[in-house]
Amino acid sequence: MGLPVTAGAGPVLGCGAVTVAGDERQDDGRGVEEPVYEVIGAGGLGGAGGLSSAGAEDDDGLPPGPGAARVLLGQALVDVAGYVRSGRFWWQAILILVVSLGAALLTVVAAGGDVPPDAPGAAYILTAVVLVVVSCVLAVRWGRHPGPAEGGPPPEGLFLRWTVVWGRGAVFAMLSALFLLGLAYATESSPAIAGVAAALVLLEFVVFGAIGVGTSWWFGKIAGRIVAWTSVLVLLAGNMLAVAAMLPAVRSSERVLVAVNIQRDDAGRLVSWQCLPELRGFTEVYHTGRIAWMAAGNPLVLFILLTGESGSEEGALGWLPGEAENAADGSQVPCIEGQEHDGAGPDLDLPLAAVGIALQMITGGAFMAGGYLAAGRRSASGG
């Protein structure tokens, strides 16, 4: 004998039975089956972060947990493996390597030099430089238009696409290293340049890939394209032009005393000097230490600095890093206003390469953050 049910009175509990008013559903004691939700989309990855709602973020907008990160990395690895297996990747990579070497040889000839083996070091270095620049452009291109992997759709999701970009970039960096090592062996040059160039290629895929991916989510199609390629121009040339334009602002006439006991390090930097009381005269001094950091994020400047620190003695790389550091420290002229230096102070130790890497990482992170927030706003508004 059942219990009476009054409409609108809600559920009435009885022995071994639950009656729900309004829809006349009854449970005779067995547990109610929980609803099952099926993850839809490309591999369950979507939204701003490229992860399913089951593992990516909670209602408070917290970042993905370790489990979601493993899923993301796994899907990125599948995409990268599929892309590397495709013929498209290989003909693109081979074409880039050959064109880079050809551009380096043409530059050597145009500058009045000879082709290898008469000028082996120059062609080797210039090939590495071209590969670094090409990696910046290719990273933005892949970030905005990744293209499908072999047998699958293009990667979707902000973090998934970025991971795929630098994953593909890691493969391209390894190919670049092998190619440059072959050139180093053929030209009897330092293999350290190949290692530095490959590491820098990977860094540029991380940074410029973030620019390409971030602008895709942050802006519209046309605005995103303009912002992305403008950022590439700024990082490749604009920062150098800005430093050159600001040189008159840091120029001044200073009193200089006679410098003695001048010592330089292996990179050519001034490390210590002493000053005599005799006046040497007045000279025009550029306080480049105030603005040199602006150019530190340039990939070419980073290449020069890092190859110099690697111990390479290839041509200009033996003295360019030292001159760049002197410019960053503003120490091209010793004994300005009688200031001595014994090599122990911190004023000549500005880590210009570290500053450049930090500037690049901050730039890439800013674009990723902007894209993530913009995608979150669109998701919240239902757009």
Secondary structure, DSSP 8 states (H G I E B T S, - for coil): ------TTS--EEETTEEE-TTT--EESSS----------SGGG--TTTTS-TTTS--TT-----HHHHHHHHHHHHHHHHHHHHSHHHHHHHHHHHHHHHHHHHHHHHHTT---TTSSHHHHHHHHHHHHHHHHHHHHHHHHH-----TTS----SHHHHHHHHHHHHHHHHHHHHHHHHHHHHHHT--THHHHHHHHHHHHHHHHHHHHHHHHHHHS-HHHHHHHHHHHHHIIIIIHHHHHHHHGGGGEEEEEEEEEEEEEE-TTS-EEEEEEEEEEEEEEEEE-GGGTGGGGTT-HHHHHHHHHHHTT---GGGGTHHHHHHHHHHT-SSSSBTT--B-S-SGGG---HHHHHHHHHHHHHHHHHHHHHHHHHHHHHHT-
